[in-house]
Amino acid sequence: MEVFSKSDIGLVRNQNQDDCRFGVISPSCVWAVVCDGMGGANGGNIASATAVEYISTKITDLYKDDMTKEQIGELMAEIVVNANMKVFEMSMKDPELTGMGTTCEFVFVKDTTVHVVHVGDSRTYAIRGGKIKQLTEDHSVVQEMVRRGELTYEQAQNHPNKNFITRALGIKPSVRLDYIEANFIYGDVLLICTDGLSNCVTTGDMVKICHENRGEGLITKLVDKAKDGGGSDNITVTVIY
């Protein structure tokens, strides 16, 4: 397996509040984390950087090769719950950081299994054979409206409140996580991104770019496509294949 990651400030923001990191444990075992921070002049980038640093350190220190799938999922969830508390405690100690938070996509692939711990509206997609599936469901006001049948998917794409999220790390002392498990086979591409990519690049273009490119060229093409689409937010994308 190979992993490539890129984060870009985009064309509108004056600061990049996204953060990301990945690790390769063995040829068949990799992890990645992508966070999109929010809150105040410095709060967003501190929240995302804190979460990424904590998660990266803990998965590196605590993962063991003999862990079962269940143990990997439990470890990932525990790490993210503790990362939430770390960000929350920082916000309590510094008035300038009050209300800061971050989305979190924490992905771990071992052999033929993908584990995802998800909070917020960053996304993890799986691309297989020309088809793309969004593994995660946005924790957002607009997604709730879609679920209740008040908006169509197409209406949601351009709704003025589409960036209002209902869950984030660091906002409260506890956090509700989504845990997703999926199959991973040779030829699959996992695409993990902040909304700076998913708001500006269609899923059709994601599939096309992932099929036509590899390596650094792939993630650069995705970021460039988001800029072509307006670059209205920070853009972060990680691919695993």
C-alpha angles and dihedrals in degrees: 000000000000130000129200128179138182135177124194133182091227125216104291112035122082093211136038108232094173121099134184144173139173141191136203111214096174138338088278101035127066139149136199137184127199123184133182112201129208139183136074132344094306103004097092098053092042091051094049094042092048093050094046093048093048096046093045093050095046098047090049092049101040107035115103125192093232095058118125122231089258092052092049091052092048092048093050092050092048091051093051092046089053092045088055091055092047092054091044093051091050090053090051093053097050120048090204089062097048111136096014118147144152143215116240135209109179112179127183122182122191121172105309100347131090117200119194129185108192136188125165131357102312109111146220117207130186118211119198129165097342094314128105128206126189104224094190131058118221117250093220141125091244094051089053088053090051090050091052091050094246093119135029119232089253093052090049091057092067102028114134091229096049092117096055104109126198099203133038140154116262101019095101134016090254131038136197112231132198114221117198129183123193140166121261122200134175110285096029120127121207113204117195117185149156121243089263085079102033093049093053106033124060119228088242091059090046090057093045094049093046092052095046100043142045139191122356089348091061097054092041091053091050093050091046090051090053089052090049086054092056105284088230095160141023110291123216126169134172124185128196122190 
